[in-house]
Amino acid sequence: MITPQTTTSTPELLRNRNKAVAKSFYRQLKSEGFSHDQIIELSATLLDLVNNDLHKEGPPIEL
């Protein structure tokens, strides 16, 4: 299980980390034989899961 680490990172570092994780995940899916359509479907499913979690949590907290 991947757990996010709490650090004092700049927004740029966070964007770079997110991009690196996304590229790695994409490469893994391609190496496992996922088609482009399957990757898009999986991405939509991930977004649905995040959306469902956000609705369960209530309104976002202002920082």
N, C-alpha and C positions, 0 to 999 in steps of 0.2 A: 504494500500500500504506500502510495506517495503522500507524504504529509508536507504541507507548506511550512517553511521556516520563517520565523519572525525575525526580521533584520531591519536595520535602518538603511534601506536601499533607496537610491534615487529613482524617479520614474523611468529614466533611461535604462538603468540596470534592470528594472523589472520588465520593461519591454523587451530587452535583449534576452533575458531569461525565458520569457514567454515564447519568443520566436524560436529559440533554441529547442525548447521542449516540444513545440509544435512540429518543427522540422524533424526531430528525432522520432516523434510519434508517427508522422506521415511516412518516413522512410521504413519504419517497422511494419506499418500496415502494408506498404507496397511489397516489402520483402516477404510478407506472409501471403501474398497473392491477392490482396484486395484490389478490386477494380476501382476506377475513378467514381463510378456510380455508387459502389458500396461505401467508399470513403465519405462521399457526400451524405449518404443516408445515415451513416454513423455519426457524422458531424451534427446533423439535424437532431438526432436522438440525444446527443450530449447537450445541445442547446435546450431541448425540451426538459431534460433533467435539471439543468441549472435554473431554468425558468420556474419549474415546479417548486424547487427549493426556495427560490426568492419569494414566491407567493406565500409559502408556509411561514417564512420568517417575518413577514410584515414589511412595513415601509423601511427604506434604507436609512441608516444612521448617518447624519451629517458629520463630517470630520472637520 
